[in-house]
Amino acid sequence: MRDVASEGDARGIQIQRVGVRDLALPIMVREKSGRLAHLLGTFDASVELPHTERGTHMSRFVSILSRWSKKAVSAVEMEQMVREMAQAFDAPAVHLSLSFRYFLEKCTPATGQLCQTDYVCRFDARINQGEYNFELGVRVPIMTVCPCSKEISDEGAHSQRALLTVNLRALPGVIIWLEDLIPLLEKQGSCDLYPLLKRADEKWVTETAFAHPKFVEDVVRDTVLALRGVAGVVWFSAECEAQESIHNHVAYAYAESE
């Protein structure tokens, strides 16, 4: 049977990335407790295609990722996956991204009721000419109260939900647990969020947030200071987007380590 994708190409154009996106598969992520979290993951995978080759073999991505979806996934397994892809495709560069929603239990602040909050997380693995890089990403919802609004208003101040997104790289062998990172980031807002709030909890959240007003600039700067104190982190970026309650636009700030 003719293999059209394996045929040569004379146009002389190299493609930096070719592959599959939004491939949904069940995954298992190691928790800090040692247990496995069973989640739904979404993979994006690509390889570099030389100018001499017409196409890649898309089915190989699905075969490899389907097999790995039956195993626990961490930075170690992500490296094994991209190296296997590099060998299977004979590719000098591979990029693999896995996004998923991770759940953490937390207690409501006043009544102590147990609830679960979900966080969008990402494992990003790249290999280029044999060199491996891994990046951890997490998006944490927080609450912010505008310091300026609080200062100039006789009654109240405008508040909004915001999204704090952090990407980081750590030294080889260093594990940054989501169970440690997420609570650290939640503390950088005016107050963290809860899916369940009784009246006493709502009062606590409202008063706590108004006692700690923050601009998006404050959130990002405080996040930078917090991440500087995390052992083993060698690079990071932090971005805060506030879904403004009195404006029809989003306010944001971004910073990264030097």
C-alpha positions, 0 to 999 in steps of 0.5 A, a space after each residue: 500500500 502506498 505511503 504518501 506521507 513518507 514520500 519526499 518533498 521538493 519545496 525545501 520548507 521545514 515545518 517546526 511543528 506538526 502533530 495533533 491537538 486536543 486529544 482527550 484521554 484518561 490520565 493518572 497524576 501522582 498526588 503528594 500523598 502517594 495516591 493517584 488522581 484519575 483525571 481527564 487530560 488533553 494532549 497537544 503533541 508535535 514534532 519537527 518535520 524536515 524539509 525533505 519529508 512530505 508529512 508525518 504519521 499522525 496515528 503514531 501520536 495517538 498510539 504512543 499517548 494512548 499507551 502512556 495514558 494507562 500509567 501515572 504521569 509526572 515530569 519523569 514520564 513526560 520525558 520518557 514520552 517525548 524521547 519515545 516520540 523523538 525516536 519513533 518519528 526520527 525527529 530532532 525536536 518534540 513538543 508535548 503538552 498535557 492540560 488537566 483539571 486538578 482537584 484539591 480539598 479545602 475547608 470553608 473558612 468559618 464553618 469548616 465544611 469540606 469542599 473541592 476546588 478545581 484548578 487548570 494545570 499543565 505539564 509541558 515537555 520539550 526535547 530539542 537535539 537531545 536536551 529536555 526541558 519541563 515546565 509546570 503551569 497552573 491557573 488559580 482563581 482568586 479574589 481581588 479588591 481595588 485599593 483605589 476604590 476602597 480609598 476613595 469610596 465612602 461605602 464599599 469598594 469594587 471587587 472581582 474574580 481574578 486568574 493568577 497563572 504561573 509557569 515554572 521550571 525547576 532543577 532536575 529531580 526537584 518535584 514541585 507538588 501542586 498541593 504546595 504550589 496552589 495554596 501558596 498562589 491562592 494567598 497572593 490575592 485579596 482572598 482565595 475562592 471557595 465553591 461552598 459558602 454558608 453565610 458565616 463563610 461569606 462574611 469571612 471571605 468578604 471582610 478578609 478580601 476588603 482587609 487586603 485590597 490588591 491591584 493586579 500589580 500587587 498580586 504579581 509582585 507578591 507572587 514573584 516574591 513568593 516564588 523566589 522562596 520556593 527551593 529548586 525553582 530556576 525560572 518562572 512567570 506570573 500573570 494576573 488577569 482581573 475580570 473587572 466588575 466596573 469595566 467592560 475589559 480585563 486588567 492584567 499584569 505580567 512578570 517573570 524571573 530574571 
